[in-house]
């Protein structure tokens, strides 16, 4: 059985991008993460130790976005997915990194990269 824990709209300030101004000034990034896992043990025990502590996960995801800059959103998204998979309860993770203020030559609502990673 596989269930999902989903985090949507985690807003963090990061300094990721290929342009010098992006790494100097920073900008807002928005992260969505969906984790596939079996929540049955937690449902039975009613204990957070039997699931993913999403409060702690949010803190760790934010630390990555706010931490060491990378050039590509792809790199950032993979790092975040790998962080999600560091919890042995997580079978798979889907992470989307949104860059709503991406410096492109047109008006867009959002630029995003989604990666999916699993243990198998």
PDB file as gemmi writes it, atoms N, CA and C in Angstrom:
CRYST1    1.000    1.000    1.000  90.00  90.00  90.00 P 1                      
ATOM      1  N   UNK A   1       0.849  -1.174   0.000  1.00  0.00           N  
ATOM      2  CA  UNK A   1       0.000   0.000   0.000  1.00  0.00           C  
ATOM      3  C   UNK A   1       0.898   1.241   0.000  1.00  0.00           C  
ATOM      4  N   UNK A   2       0.533   2.215  -0.807  1.00  0.00           N  
ATOM      5  CA  UNK A   2       1.289   3.459  -0.854  1.00  0.00           C  
ATOM      6  C   UNK A   2       0.357   4.638  -0.646  1.00  0.00           C  
ATOM      7  N   UNK A   3       0.755   5.514   0.228  1.00  0.00           N  
ATOM      8  CA  UNK A   3       0.021   6.738   0.518  1.00  0.00           C  
ATOM      9  C   UNK A   3       0.937   7.918   0.191  1.00  0.00           C  
ATOM     10  N   UNK A   4       0.403   9.108   0.286  1.00  0.00           N  
ATOM     11  CA  UNK A   4       1.194  10.303  -0.019  1.00  0.00           C  
ATOM     12  C   UNK A   4       1.123  11.319   1.108  1.00  0.00           C  
ATOM     13  N   UNK A   5       2.236  11.948   1.361  1.00  0.00           N  
ATOM     14  CA  UNK A   5       2.295  13.159   2.174  1.00  0.00           C  
ATOM     15  C   UNK A   5       2.768  14.245   1.220  1.00  0.00           C  
ATOM     16  N   UNK A   6       2.022  15.332   1.152  1.00  0.00           N  
ATOM     17  CA  UNK A   6       2.311  16.383   0.174  1.00  0.00           C  
ATOM     18  C   UNK A   6       2.506  17.725   0.860  1.00  0.00           C  
ATOM     19  N   UNK A   7       3.525  18.421   0.435  1.00  0.00           N  
ATOM     20  CA  UNK A   7       3.801  19.792   0.867  1.00  0.00           C  
ATOM     21  C   UNK A   7       3.671  20.651  -0.375  1.00  0.00           C  
ATOM     22  N   UNK A   8       2.854  21.684  -0.307  1.00  0.00           N  
ATOM     23  CA  UNK A   8       2.682  22.571  -1.460  1.00  0.00           C  
ATOM     24  C   UNK A   8       2.970  24.016  -1.063  1.00  0.00           C  
ATOM     25  N   UNK A   9       3.719  24.679  -1.913  1.00  0.00           N  
ATOM     26  CA  UNK A   9       3.898  26.119  -1.756  1.00  0.00           C  
ATOM     27  C   UNK A   9       4.897  26.555  -0.702  1.00  0.00           C  
ATOM     28  N   UNK A  10       5.915  25.741  -0.440  1.00  0.00           N  
ATOM     29  CA  UNK A  10       6.967  26.158   0.490  1.00  0.00           C  
ATOM     30  C   UNK A  10       7.760  27.281  -0.169  1.00  0.00           C  
ATOM     31  N   UNK A  11       7.677  28.468   0.397  1.00  0.00           N  
ATOM     32  CA  UNK A  11       8.328  29.646  -0.182  1.00  0.00           C  
ATOM     33  C   UNK A  11       9.614  29.936   0.579  1.00  0.00           C  
ATOM     34  N   UNK A  12      10.710  30.043  -0.178  1.00  0.00           N  
ATOM     35  CA  UNK A  12      12.026  30.298   0.402  1.00  0.00           C  
ATOM     36  C   UNK A  12      12.790  31.259  -0.504  1.00  0.00           C  
ATOM     37  N   UNK A  13      13.705  31.964   0.096  1.00  0.00           N  
ATOM     38  CA  UNK A  13      14.561  32.832  -0.698  1.00  0.00           C  
ATOM     39  C   UNK A  13      15.877  32.099  -0.945  1.00  0.00           C  
ATOM     40  N   UNK A  14      16.256  32.016  -2.216  1.00  0.00           N  
ATOM     41  CA  UNK A  14      17.491  31.347  -2.584  1.00  0.00           C  
ATOM     42  C   UNK A  14      18.293  32.172  -3.560  1.00  0.00           C  
ATOM     43  N   UNK A  15      19.522  31.749  -3.794  1.00  0.00           N  
ATOM     44  CA  UNK A  15      20.422  32.486  -4.689  1.00  0.00           C  
ATOM     45  C   UNK A  15      20.855  31.602  -5.848  1.00  0.00           C  
ATOM     46  N   UNK A  16      19.902  30.880  -6.420  1.00  0.00           N  
ATOM     47  CA  UNK A  16      20.198  29.920  -7.485  1.00  0.00           C  
ATOM     48  C   UNK A  16      19.974  30.550  -8.855  1.00  0.00           C  
ATOM     49  N   UNK A  17      20.839  30.222  -9.791  1.00  0.00           N  
ATOM     50  CA  UNK A  17      20.691  30.711 -11.152  1.00  0.00           C  
ATOM     51  C   UNK A  17      22.039  30.894 -11.824  1.00  0.00           C  
ATOM     52  N   UNK A  18      21.998  31.021 -13.130  1.00  0.00           N  
ATOM     53  CA  UNK A  18      23.242  31.165 -13.891  1.00  0.00           C  
ATOM     54  C   UNK A  18      23.698  32.619 -14.007  1.00  0.00           C  
ATOM     55  N   UNK A  19      22.796  33.548 -13.794  1.00  0.00           N  
ATOM     56  CA  UNK A  19      23.162  34.966 -13.890  1.00  0.00           C  
ATOM     57  C   UNK A  19      23.755  35.468 -12.577  1.00  0.00           C  
ATOM     58  N   UNK A  20      24.734  36.327 -12.676  1.00  0.00           N  
ATOM     59  CA  UNK A  20      25.396  36.868 -11.484  1.00  0.00           C  
ATOM     60  C   UNK A  20      24.396  37.547 -10.555  1.00  0.00           C  
ATOM     61  N   UNK A  21      23.452  38.280 -11.101  1.00  0.00           N  
ATOM     62  CA  UNK A  21      22.465  38.982 -10.273  1.00  0.00           C  
ATOM     63  C   UNK A  21      21.619  38.013  -9.455  1.00  0.00           C  
ATOM     64  N   UNK A  22      21.348  36.827 -10.011  1.00  0.00           N  
ATOM     65  CA  UNK A  22      20.548  35.850  -9.276  1.00  0.00           C  
ATOM     66  C   UNK A  22      21.278  35.352  -8.031  1.00  0.00           C  
ATOM     67  N   UNK A  23      22.571  35.131  -8.155  1.00  0.00           N  
ATOM     68  CA  UNK A  23      23.325  34.650  -6.997  1.00  0.00           C  
ATOM     69  C   UNK A  23      23.631  35.771  -6.010  1.00  0.00           C  
ATOM     70  N   UNK A  24      23.671  37.002  -6.496  1.00  0.00           N  
ATOM     71  CA  UNK A  24      23.939  38.134  -5.611  1.00  0.00           C  
ATOM     72  C   UNK A  24      22.680  38.597  -4.875  1.00  0.00           C  
ATOM     73  N   UNK A  25      21.594  38.779  -5.613  1.00  0.00           N  
ATOM     74  CA  UNK A  25      20.378  39.344  -5.046  1.00  0.00           C  
ATOM     75  C   UNK A  25      19.424  38.289  -4.482  1.00  0.00           C  
ATOM     76  N   UNK A  26      19.432  37.118  -5.084  1.00  0.00           N  
ATOM     77  CA  UNK A  26      18.499  36.079  -4.671  1.00  0.00           C  
ATOM     78  C   UNK A  26      17.091  36.360  -5.165  1.00  0.00           C  
ATOM     79  N   UNK A  27      16.224  35.383  -4.971  1.00  0.00           N  
ATOM     80  CA  UNK A  27      14.831  35.510  -5.365  1.00  0.00           C  
ATOM     81  C   UNK A  27      14.021  34.425  -4.668  1.00  0.00           C  
ATOM     82  N   UNK A  28      12.719  34.511  -4.795  1.00  0.00           N  
ATOM     83  CA  UNK A  28      11.836  33.534  -4.168  1.00  0.00           C  
ATOM     84  C   UNK A  28      11.750  32.272  -5.025  1.00  0.00           C  
ATOM     85  N   UNK A  29      11.853  31.135  -4.373  1.00  0.00           N  
ATOM     86  CA  UNK A  29      11.609  29.834  -4.972  1.00  0.00           C  
ATOM     87  C   UNK A  29      10.450  29.203  -4.220  1.00  0.00           C  
ATOM     88  N   UNK A  30       9.645  28.451  -4.928  1.00  0.00           N  
ATOM     89  CA  UNK A  30       8.506  27.767  -4.311  1.00  0.00           C  
ATOM     90  C   UNK A  30       8.695  26.272  -4.563  1.00  0.00           C  
ATOM     91  N   UNK A  31       8.538  25.485  -3.515  1.00  0.00           N  
ATOM     92  CA  UNK A  31       8.767  24.046  -3.606  1.00  0.00           C  
ATOM     93  C   UNK A  31       7.484  23.286  -3.277  1.00  0.00           C  
ATOM     94  N   UNK A  32       7.183  22.302  -4.117  1.00  0.00           N  
ATOM     95  CA  UNK A  32       6.133  21.325  -3.852  1.00  0.00           C  
ATOM     96  C   UNK A  32       6.827  19.973  -3.752  1.00  0.00           C  
ATOM     97  N   UNK A  33       6.437  19.179  -2.767  1.00  0.00           N  
ATOM     98  CA  UNK A  33       7.016  17.845  -2.616  1.00  0.00           C  
ATOM     99  C   UNK A  33       5.912  16.861  -2.259  1.00  0.00           C  
ATOM    100  N   UNK A  34       5.938  15.721  -2.928  1.00  0.00           N  
ATOM    101  CA  UNK A  34       4.998  14.646  -2.635  1.00  0.00           C  
ATOM    102  C   UNK A  34       5.798  13.378  -2.362  1.00  0.00           C  
ATOM    103  N   UNK A  35       5.568  12.803  -1.191  1.00  0.00           N  
ATOM    104  CA  UNK A  35       6.292  11.616  -0.760  1.00  0.00           C  
ATOM    105  C   UNK A  35       5.360  10.423  -0.761  1.00  0.00           C  
ATOM    106  N   UNK A  36       5.799   9.328  -1.348  1.00  0.00           N  
ATOM    107  CA  UNK A  36       5.030   8.081  -1.336  1.00  0.00           C  
ATOM    108  C   UNK A  36       5.577   7.185  -0.235  1.00  0.00           C  
ATOM    109  N   UNK A  37       4.693   6.739   0.625  1.00  0.00           N  
ATOM    110  CA  UNK A  37       5.080   5.873   1.732  1.00  0.00           C  
ATOM    111  C   UNK A  37       3.854   5.150   2.274  1.00  0.00           C  
ATOM    112  N   UNK A  38       4.091   4.182   3.104  1.00  0.00           N  
ATOM    113  CA  UNK A  38       3.011   3.455   3.767  1.00  0.00           C  
ATOM    114  C   UNK A  38       2.736   4.147   5.092  1.00  0.00           C  
ATOM    115  N   UNK A  39       1.575   4.785   5.207  1.00  0.00           N  
ATOM    116  CA  UNK A  39       1.224   5.488   6.442  1.00  0.00           C  
ATOM    117  C   UNK A  39       0.481   4.597   7.440  1.00  0.00           C  
ATOM    118  N   UNK A  40       0.262   3.326   7.095  1.00  0.00           N  
ATOM    119  CA  UNK A  40      -0.488   2.425   7.985  1.00  0.00           C  
ATOM    120  C   UNK A  40       0.144   2.305   9.376  1.00  0.00           C  
ATOM    121  N   UNK A  41       1.470   2.146   9.492  1.00  0.00           N  
ATOM    122  CA  UNK A  41       2.040   2.051  10.841  1.00  0.00           C  
ATOM    123  C   UNK A  41       1.723   3.276  11.705  1.00  0.00           C  
ATOM    124  N   UNK A  42       1.786   4.452  11.124  1.00  0.00           N  
ATOM    125  CA  UNK A  42       1.480   5.671  11.876  1.00  0.00           C  
ATOM    126  C   UNK A  42      -0.010   5.757  12.213  1.00  0.00           C  
ATOM    127  N   UNK A  43      -0.847   5.319  11.291  1.00  0.00           N  
ATOM    128  CA  UNK A  43      -2.290   5.349  11.546  1.00  0.00           C  
ATOM    129  C   UNK A  43      -2.649   4.450  12.723  1.00  0.00           C  
ATOM    130  N   UNK A  44      -1.955   3.325  12.858  1.00  0.00           N  
ATOM    131  CA  UNK A  44      -2.216   2.394  13.960  1.00  0.00           C  
ATOM    132  C   UNK A  44      -1.656   2.936  15.278  1.00  0.00           C  
ATOM    133  N   UNK A  45      -0.404   3.401  15.238  1.00  0.00           N  
ATOM    134  CA  UNK A  45       0.253   3.845  16.477  1.00  0.00           C  
ATOM    135  C   UNK A  45      -0.131   5.258  16.900  1.00  0.00           C  
ATOM    136  N   UNK A  46      -0.527   6.078  15.922  1.00  0.00           N  
ATOM    137  CA  UNK A  46      -0.815   7.492  16.160  1.00  0.00           C  
ATOM    138  C   UNK A  46       0.412   8.246  16.691  1.00  0.00           C  
ATOM    139  N   UNK A  47       1.589   7.796  16.238  1.00  0.00           N  
ATOM    140  CA  UNK A  47       2.857   8.388  16.670  1.00  0.00           C  
ATOM    141  C   UNK A  47       3.623   8.929  15.468  1.00  0.00           C  
ATOM    142  N   UNK A  48       4.154  10.129  15.598  1.00  0.00           N  
ATOM    143  CA  UNK A  48       4.884  10.767  14.502  1.00  0.00           C  
ATOM    144  C   UNK A  48       6.155  10.000  14.140  1.00  0.00           C  
ATOM    145  N   UNK A  49       6.705   9.254  15.061  1.00  0.00           N  
ATOM    146  CA  UNK A  49       7.925   8.491  14.760  1.00  0.00           C  
ATOM    147  C   UNK A  49       7.677   7.392  13.739  1.00  0.00           C  
ATOM    148  N   UNK A  50       6.420   7.078  13.480  1.00  0.00           N  
ATOM    149  CA  UNK A  50       6.078   6.025  12.520  1.00  0.00           C  
ATOM    150  C   UNK A  50       5.713   6.561  11.142  1.00  0.00           C  
ATOM    151  N   UNK A  51       6.022   7.829  10.898  1.00  0.00           N  
ATOM    152  CA  UNK A  51       5.740   8.449   9.605  1.00  0.00           C  
ATOM    153  C   UNK A  51       6.839   9.464   9.302  1.00  0.00           C  
ATOM    154  N   UNK A  52       6.612  10.312   8.337  1.00  0.00           N  
ATOM    155  CA  UNK A  52       7.531  11.411   8.043  1.00  0.00           C  
ATOM    156  C   UNK A  52       7.054  12.632   8.821  1.00  0.00           C  
ATOM    157  N   UNK A  53       7.932  13.187   9.609  1.00  0.00           N  
ATOM    158  CA  UNK A  53       7.623  14.415  10.352  1.00  0.00           C  
ATOM    159  C   UNK A  53       7.694  15.568   9.355  1.00  0.00           C  
ATOM    160  N   UNK A  54       6.535  15.994   8.851  1.00  0.00           N  
ATOM    161  CA  UNK A  54       6.553  16.995   7.786  1.00  0.00           C  
ATOM    162  C   UNK A  54       7.045  18.351   8.272  1.00  0.00           C  
ATOM    163  N   UNK A  55       6.927  18.647   9.540  1.00  0.00           N  
ATOM    164  CA  UNK A  55       7.490  19.898  10.070  1.00  0.00           C  
ATOM    165  C   UNK A  55       9.004  19.911   9.946  1.00  0.00           C  
ATOM    166  N   UNK A  56       9.619  18.799  10.300  1.00  0.00           N  
ATOM    167  CA  UNK A  56      11.069  18.666  10.172  1.00  0.00           C  
ATOM    168  C   UNK A  56      11.484  18.648   8.706  1.00  0.00           C  
ATOM    169  N   UNK A  57      10.702  17.974   7.868  1.00  0.00           N  
ATOM    170  CA  UNK A  57      11.013  17.934   6.448  1.00  0.00           C  
ATOM    171  C   UNK A  57      10.966  19.335   5.843  1.00  0.00           C  
ATOM    172  N   UNK A  58       9.964  20.121   6.179  1.00  0.00           N  
ATOM    173  CA  UNK A  58       9.864  21.492   5.674  1.00  0.00           C  
ATOM    174  C   UNK A  58      11.097  22.294   6.076  1.00  0.00           C  
ATOM    175  N   UNK A  59      11.528  22.148   7.314  1.00  0.00           N  
ATOM    176  CA  UNK A  59      12.712  22.870   7.790  1.00  0.00           C  
ATOM    177  C   UNK A  59      13.947  22.476   6.974  1.00  0.00           C  
ATOM    178  N   UNK A  60      14.098  21.184   6.703  1.00  0.00           N  
ATOM    179  CA  UNK A  60      15.268  20.700   5.965  1.00  0.00           C  
ATOM    180  C   UNK A  60      15.217  21.109   4.490  1.00  0.00           C  
ATOM    181  N   UNK A  61      14.037  21.058   3.879  1.00  0.00           N  
ATOM    182  CA  UNK A  61      13.896  21.512   2.491  1.00  0.00           C  
ATOM    183  C   UNK A  61      14.250  22.993   2.381  1.00  0.00           C  
ATOM    184  N   UNK A  62      13.723  23.786   3.302  1.00  0.00           N  
ATOM    185  CA  UNK A  62      14.006  25.228   3.291  1.00  0.00           C  
ATOM    186  C   UNK A  62      15.504  25.491   3.450  1.00  0.00           C  
ATOM    187  N   UNK A  63      16.163  24.723   4.296  1.00  0.00           N  
ATOM    188  CA  UNK A  63      17.598  24.915   4.506  1.00  0.00           C  
ATOM    189  C   UNK A  63      18.384  24.673   3.219  1.00  0.00           C  
ATOM    190  N   UNK A  64      17.956  23.708   2.417  1.00  0.00           N  
ATOM    191  CA  UNK A  64      18.636  23.447   1.145  1.00  0.00           C  
ATOM    192  C   UNK A  64      18.398  24.608   0.180  1.00  0.00           C  
ATOM    193  N   UNK A  65      17.161  25.054   0.057  1.00  0.00           N  
ATOM    194  CA  UNK A  65      16.857  26.161  -0.863  1.00  0.00           C  
ATOM    195  C   UNK A  65      17.582  27.435  -0.435  1.00  0.00           C  
ATOM    196  N   UNK A  66      17.635  27.688   0.847  1.00  0.00           N  
ATOM    197  CA  UNK A  66      18.263  28.905   1.362  1.00  0.00           C  
ATOM    198  C   UNK A  66      19.775  28.775   1.484  1.00  0.00           C  
ATOM    199  N   UNK A  67      20.300  27.581   1.260  1.00  0.00           N  
ATOM    200  CA  UNK A  67      21.721  27.315   1.449  1.00  0.00           C  
ATOM    201  C   UNK A  67      22.559  27.513   0.206  1.00  0.00           C  
ATOM    202  N   UNK A  68      23.499  26.620   0.021  1.00  0.00           N  
ATOM    203  CA  UNK A  68      24.503  26.705  -1.053  1.00  0.00           C  
ATOM    204  C   UNK A  68      23.852  26.869  -2.426  1.00  0.00           C  
ATOM    205  N   UNK A  69      24.197  27.942  -3.144  1.00  0.00           N  
ATOM    206  CA  UNK A  69      23.602  28.176  -4.464  1.00  0.00           C  
ATOM    207  C   UNK A  69      24.067  27.162  -5.513  1.00  0.00           C  
ATOM    208  N   UNK A  70      23.178  26.868  -6.444  1.00  0.00           N  
ATOM    209  CA  UNK A  70      23.490  26.063  -7.625  1.00  0.00           C  
ATOM    210  C   UNK A  70      23.049  26.858  -8.850  1.00  0.00           C  
ATOM    211  N   UNK A  71      23.530  26.479 -10.001  1.00  0.00           N  
ATOM    212  CA  UNK A  71      23.146  27.181 -11.220  1.00  0.00           C  
ATOM    213  C   UNK A  71      21.760  26.781 -11.705  1.00  0.00           C  
ATOM    214  N   UNK A  72      21.457  25.479 -11.649  1.00  0.00           N  
ATOM    215  CA  UNK A  72      20.246  24.982 -12.304  1.00  0.00           C  
ATOM    216  C   UNK A  72      19.160  24.557 -11.325  1.00  0.00           C  
ATOM    217  N   UNK A  73      17.920  24.820 -11.707  1.00  0.00           N  
ATOM    218  CA  UNK A  73      16.776  24.346 -10.933  1.00  0.00           C  
ATOM    219  C   UNK A  73      16.758  22.822 -10.912  1.00  0.00           C  
ATOM    220  N   UNK A  74      17.233  22.190 -11.981  1.00  0.00           N  
ATOM    221  CA  UNK A  74      17.299  20.734 -12.032  1.00  0.00           C  
ATOM    222  C   UNK A  74      18.173  20.188 -10.904  1.00  0.00           C  
ATOM    223  N   UNK A  75      19.304  20.822 -10.680  1.00  0.00           N  
ATOM    224  CA  UNK A  75      20.208  20.407  -9.612  1.00  0.00           C  
ATOM    225  C   UNK A  75      19.538  20.570  -8.257  1.00  0.00           C  
ATOM    226  N   UNK A  76      18.894  21.699  -8.058  1.00  0.00           N  
ATOM    227  CA  UNK A  76      18.198  21.959  -6.797  1.00  0.00           C  
ATOM    228  C   UNK A  76      17.077  20.946  -6.571  1.00  0.00           C  
ATOM    229  N   UNK A  77      16.299  20.669  -7.598  1.00  0.00           N  
ATOM    230  CA  UNK A  77      15.181  19.724  -7.471  1.00  0.00           C  
ATOM    231  C   UNK A  77      15.675  18.326  -7.120  1.00  0.00           C  
ATOM    232  N   UNK A  78      16.764  17.885  -7.738  1.00  0.00           N  
ATOM    233  CA  UNK A  78      17.312  16.557  -7.431  1.00  0.00           C  
ATOM    234  C   UNK A  78      17.823  16.512  -5.999  1.00  0.00           C  
ATOM    235  N   UNK A  79      18.490  17.550  -5.564  1.00  0.00           N  
ATOM    236  CA  UNK A  79      18.971  17.592  -4.170  1.00  0.00           C  
ATOM    237  C   UNK A  79      17.803  17.482  -3.189  1.00  0.00           C  
ATOM    238  N   UNK A  80      16.716  18.167  -3.488  1.00  0.00           N  
ATOM    239  CA  UNK A  80      15.548  18.118  -2.611  1.00  0.00           C  
ATOM    240  C   UNK A  80      14.897  16.736  -2.624  1.00  0.00           C  
ATOM    241  N   UNK A  81      14.816  16.118  -3.788  1.00  0.00           N  
ATOM    242  CA  UNK A  81      14.251  14.764  -3.878  1.00  0.00           C  
ATOM    243  C   UNK A  81      15.119  13.778  -3.105  1.00  0.00           C  
ATOM    244  N   UNK A  82      16.428  13.903  -3.223  1.00  0.00           N  
ATOM    245  CA  UNK A  82      17.326  13.015  -2.490  1.00  0.00           C  
ATOM    246  C   UNK A  82      17.182  13.203  -0.987  1.00  0.00           C  
ATOM    247  N   UNK A  83      16.971  14.433  -0.554  1.00  0.00           N  
ATOM    248  CA  UNK A  83      16.732  14.691   0.863  1.00  0.00           C  
ATOM    249  C   UNK A  83      15.469  13.961   1.326  1.00  0.00           C  
ATOM    250  N   UNK A  84      14.420  14.010   0.514  1.00  0.00           N  
ATOM    251  CA  UNK A  84      13.172  13.311   0.852  1.00  0.00           C  
ATOM    252  C   UNK A  84      13.403  11.811   0.964  1.00  0.00           C  
ATOM    253  N   UNK A  85      14.192  11.258   0.063  1.00  0.00           N  
ATOM    254  CA  UNK A  85      14.459   9.815   0.052  1.00  0.00           C  
ATOM    255  C   UNK A  85      15.433   9.391   1.151  1.00  0.00           C  
ATOM    256  N   UNK A  86      16.053  10.344   1.827  1.00  0.00           N  
ATOM    257  CA  UNK A  86      16.950  10.004   2.929  1.00  0.00           C  
ATOM    258  C   UNK A  86      16.184   9.349   4.074  1.00  0.00           C  
ATOM    259  N   UNK A  87      14.885   9.615   4.153  1.00  0.00           N  
ATOM    260  CA  UNK A  87      14.050   8.948   5.156  1.00  0.00           C  
ATOM    261  C   UNK A  87      13.717   7.556   4.630  1.00  0.00           C  
ATOM    262  N   UNK A  88      14.098   6.507   5.352  1.00  0.00           N  
ATOM    263  CA  UNK A  88      13.881   5.152   4.844  1.00  0.00           C  
ATOM    264  C   UNK A  88      12.411   4.767   4.663  1.00  0.00           C  
ATOM    265  N   UNK A  89      11.498   5.509   5.246  1.00  0.00           N  
ATOM    266  CA  UNK A  89      10.070   5.225   5.074  1.00  0.00           C  
ATOM    267  C   UNK A  89       9.560   5.658   3.696  1.00  0.00           C  
ATOM    268  N   UNK A  90      10.287   6.570   3.041  1.00  0.00           N  
ATOM    269  CA  UNK A  90       9.841   7.134   1.766  1.00  0.00           C  
ATOM    270  C   UNK A  90      10.274   6.220   0.623  1.00  0.00           C  
ATOM    271  N   UNK A  91       9.295   5.756  -0.148  1.00  0.00           N  
ATOM    272  CA  UNK A  91       9.574   4.876  -1.293  1.00  0.00           C  
ATOM    273  C   UNK A  91       9.872   5.676  -2.552  1.00  0.00           C  
ATOM    274  N   UNK A  92       9.231   6.837  -2.681  1.00  0.00           N  
ATOM    275  CA  UNK A  92       9.419   7.680  -3.866  1.00  0.00           C  
ATOM    276  C   UNK A  92       9.099   9.123  -3.502  1.00  0.00           C  
ATOM    277  N   UNK A  93       9.669  10.032  -4.282  1.00  0.00           N  
ATOM    278  CA  UNK A  93       9.425  11.461  -4.057  1.00  0.00           C  
ATOM    279  C   UNK A  93       9.291  12.166  -5.396  1.00  0.00           C  
ATOM    280  N   UNK A  94       8.368  13.099  -5.445  1.00  0.00           N  
ATOM    281  CA  UNK A  94       8.232  13.999  -6.592  1.00  0.00           C  
ATOM    282  C   UNK A  94       8.395  15.414  -6.054  1.00  0.00           C  
ATOM    283  N   UNK A  95       9.330  16.143  -6.632  1.00  0.00           N  
ATOM    284  CA  UNK A  95       9.614  17.505  -6.182  1.00  0.00           C  
ATOM    285  C   UNK A  95       9.533  18.445  -7.370  1.00  0.00           C  
ATOM    286  N   UNK A  96       8.810  19.543  -7.182  1.00  0.00           N  
ATOM    287  CA  UNK A  96       8.753  20.607  -8.176  1.00  0.00           C  
ATOM    288  C   UNK A  96       9.339  21.865  -7.567  1.00  0.00           C  
ATOM    289  N   UNK A  97      10.285  22.465  -8.276  1.00  0.00           N  
ATOM    290  CA  UNK A  97      10.856  23.746  -7.881  1.00  0.00           C  
ATOM    291  C   UNK A  97      10.330  24.788  -8.851  1.00  0.00           C  
ATOM    292  N   UNK A  98       9.649  25.789  -8.315  1.00  0.00           N  
ATOM    293  CA  UNK A  98       9.101  26.895  -9.103  1.00  0.00           C  
ATOM    294  C   UNK A  98      10.011  28.109  -8.937  1.00  0.00           C  
ATOM    295  N   UNK A  99      10.202  28.806 -10.031  1.00  0.00           N  
ATOM    296  CA  UNK A  99      10.997  30.046 -10.023  1.00  0.00           C  
ATOM    297  C   UNK A  99      10.115  31.126 -10.666  1.00  0.00           C  
ATOM    298  N   UNK A 100       9.159  31.668  -9.902  1.00  0.00           N  
ATOM    299  CA  UNK A 100       8.174  32.576 -10.477  1.00  0.00           C  
ATOM    300  C   UNK A 100       8.746  33.900 -10.983  1.00  0.00           C  
ATOM    301  N   UNK A 101       9.932  34.261 -10.521  1.00  0.00           N  
ATOM    302  CA  UNK A 101      10.540  35.515 -10.969  1.00  0.00           C  
ATOM    303  C   UNK A 101      11.740  35.258 -11.882  1.00  0.00           C  
ATOM    304  N   UNK A 102      11.690  34.157 -12.597  1.00  0.00           N  
ATOM    305  CA  UNK A 102      12.805  33.801 -13.484  1.00  0.00           C  
ATOM    306  C   UNK A 102      13.067  34.913 -14.492  1.00  0.00           C  
ATOM    307  N   UNK A 103      14.334  35.253 -14.692  1.00  0.00           N  
ATOM    308  CA  UNK A 103      14.673  36.320 -15.629  1.00  0.00           C  
ATOM    309  C   UNK A 103      14.621  35.823 -17.078  1.00  0.00           C  
ATOM    310  N   UNK A 104      13.431  35.861 -17.654  1.00  0.00           N  
ATOM    311  CA  UNK A 104      13.245  35.459 -19.048  1.00  0.00           C  
ATOM    312  C   UNK A 104      12.707  36.652 -19.838  1.00  0.00           C  
ATOM    313  N   UNK A 105      12.809  36.569 -21.158  1.00  0.00           N  
ATOM    314  CA  UNK A 105      12.469  37.695 -22.025  1.00  0.00           C  
ATOM    315  C   UNK A 105      10.994  37.732 -22.402  1.00  0.00           C  
ATOM    316  N   UNK A 106      10.138  37.284 -21.499  1.00  0.00           N  
ATOM    317  CA  UNK A 106       8.695  37.322 -21.732  1.00  0.00           C  
ATOM    318  C   UNK A 106       8.003  37.306 -20.383  1.00  0.00           C  
ATOM    319  N   UNK A 107       6.733  37.659 -20.376  1.00  0.00           N  
ATOM    320  CA  UNK A 107       5.960  37.601 -19.142  1.00  0.00           C  
ATOM    321  C   UNK A 107       5.419  36.180 -18.979  1.00  0.00           C  
ATOM    322  N   UNK A 108       5.799  35.540 -17.868  1.00  0.00           N  
ATOM    323  CA  UNK A 108       5.318  34.192 -17.563  1.00  0.00           C  
ATOM    324  C   UNK A 108       4.831  34.172 -16.116  1.00  0.00           C  
ATOM    325  N   UNK A 109       3.906  33.278 -15.835  1.00  0.00           N  
ATOM    326  CA  UNK A 109       3.444  33.114 -14.458  1.00  0.00           C  
ATOM    327  C   UNK A 109       4.449  32.334 -13.622  1.00  0.00           C  
ATOM    328  N   UNK A 110       5.140  31.401 -14.275  1.00  0.00           N  
ATOM    329  CA  UNK A 110       5.997  30.513 -13.514  1.00  0.00           C  
ATOM    330  C   UNK A 110       6.906  29.732 -14.470  1.00  0.00           C  
ATOM    331  N   UNK A 111       8.066  29.387 -13.977  1.00  0.00           N  
ATOM    332  CA  UNK A 111       8.948  28.413 -14.617  1.00  0.00           C  
ATOM    333  C   UNK A 111       9.171  27.351 -13.546  1.00  0.00           C  
ATOM    334  N   UNK A 112       9.048  26.085 -13.897  1.00  0.00           N  
ATOM    335  CA  UNK A 112       9.190  25.027 -12.896  1.00  0.00           C  
ATOM    336  C   UNK A 112       9.899  23.812 -13.478  1.00  0.00           C  
ATOM    337  N   UNK A 113      10.570  23.096 -12.596  1.00  0.00           N  
ATOM    338  CA  UNK A 113      11.200  21.826 -12.931  1.00  0.00           C  
ATOM    339  C   UNK A 113      10.682  20.791 -11.940  1.00  0.00           C  
ATOM    340  N   UNK A 114      10.233  19.654 -12.467  1.00  0.00           N  
ATOM    341  CA  UNK A 114       9.749  18.560 -11.626  1.00  0.00           C  
ATOM    342  C   UNK A 114      10.633  17.344 -11.837  1.00  0.00           C  
ATOM    343  N   UNK A 115      11.055  16.725 -10.725  1.00  0.00           N  
ATOM    344  CA  UNK A 115      11.806  15.476 -10.794  1.00  0.00           C  
ATOM    345  C   UNK A 115      11.088  14.425  -9.959  1.00  0.00           C  
ATOM    346  N   UNK A 116      11.208  13.183 -10.389  1.00  0.00           N  
ATOM    347  CA  UNK A 116      10.638  12.046  -9.668  1.00  0.00           C  
ATOM    348  C   UNK A 116      11.765  11.063  -9.412  1.00  0.00           C  
ATOM    349  N   UNK A 117      11.901  10.653  -8.171  1.00  0.00           N  
ATOM    350  CA  UNK A 117      12.933   9.693  -7.807  1.00  0.00           C  
ATOM    351  C   UNK A 117      12.320   8.623  -6.914  1.00  0.00           C  
ATOM    352  N   UNK A 118      12.836   7.404  -7.031  1.00  0.00           N  
ATOM    353  CA  UNK A 118      12.347   6.315  -6.195  1.00  0.00           C  
ATOM    354  C   UNK A 118      13.499   5.417  -5.796  1.00  0.00           C  
ATOM    355  N   UNK A 119      13.242   4.555  -4.868  1.00  0.00           N  
ATOM    356  CA  UNK A 119      14.269   3.617  -4.386  1.00  0.00           C  
ATOM    357  C   UNK A 119      14.528   2.518  -5.401  1.00  0.00           C  
ATOM    358  N   UNK A 120      13.564   2.201  -6.267  1.00  0.00           N  
ATOM    359  CA  UNK A 120      13.743   1.089  -7.204  1.00  0.00           C  
ATOM    360  C   UNK A 120      14.189   1.576  -8.560  1.00  0.00           C  
TER     361      UNK A 120                                                      
END                                                                             
